[in-house]
Amino acid sequence: MKIINLLHVVCAQAFYKWAMKEINPMHPDVPRIMLRQQELAEKHRRIWARSMPTA
């Protein structure tokens, strides 16, 4: 299940990265997209941290 969650997050991050390149910087959704990118980055870190064994 962690693999599916990680795959979903990585695909979503790629989509939002593409969207930020394509969207007009003055578009009203830009702040929401930036916030979602930050949330996905944090989720990615949490998933990755749980899968890594601690020494």
C-alpha positions in Angstrom: 0.0 0.0 0.0 2.9 2.4 0.7 4.1 1.9 -2.9 0.7 2.9 -4.3 0.6 6.0 -2.0 4.1 6.9 -2.9 3.4 6.5 -6.6 0.3 8.6 -6.3 2.2 11.4 -4.6 5.0 11.3 -7.2 2.6 11.5 -10.1 0.6 14.3 -8.4 3.9 16.2 -7.8 4.8 15.8 -11.5 1.3 17.1 -12.5 1.5 20.2 -10.3 5.1 20.9 -11.5 3.8 20.8 -15.1 0.8 22.9 -14.2 3.0 25.6 -12.7 5.0 25.8 -15.9 1.9 26.1 -18.0 -0.4 28.4 -16.0 -0.4 32.2 -16.1 1.4 33.5 -13.0 -1.6 35.9 -12.4 -4.1 33.0 -12.4 -6.1 33.0 -9.1 -5.4 29.3 -8.5 -1.6 29.7 -8.3 -1.5 30.1 -4.5 -3.7 26.9 -4.2 -1.4 25.0 -6.5 1.7 26.1 -4.5 0.1 25.1 -1.3 -0.8 21.7 -2.7 2.8 21.2 -3.9 4.0 21.9 -0.4 1.5 19.4 1.1 2.6 16.8 -1.4 6.3 17.3 -0.7 5.6 16.9 3.1 3.5 13.7 2.4 6.4 12.4 0.2 8.9 13.0 3.1 6.6 11.3 5.6 6.0 8.2 3.4 9.7 7.9 2.6 10.7 8.4 6.2 8.4 5.6 7.3 9.8 3.2 4.8 13.4 3.8 5.7 14.7 1.7 8.7 16.2 3.7 11.5 19.6 2.8 12.8 
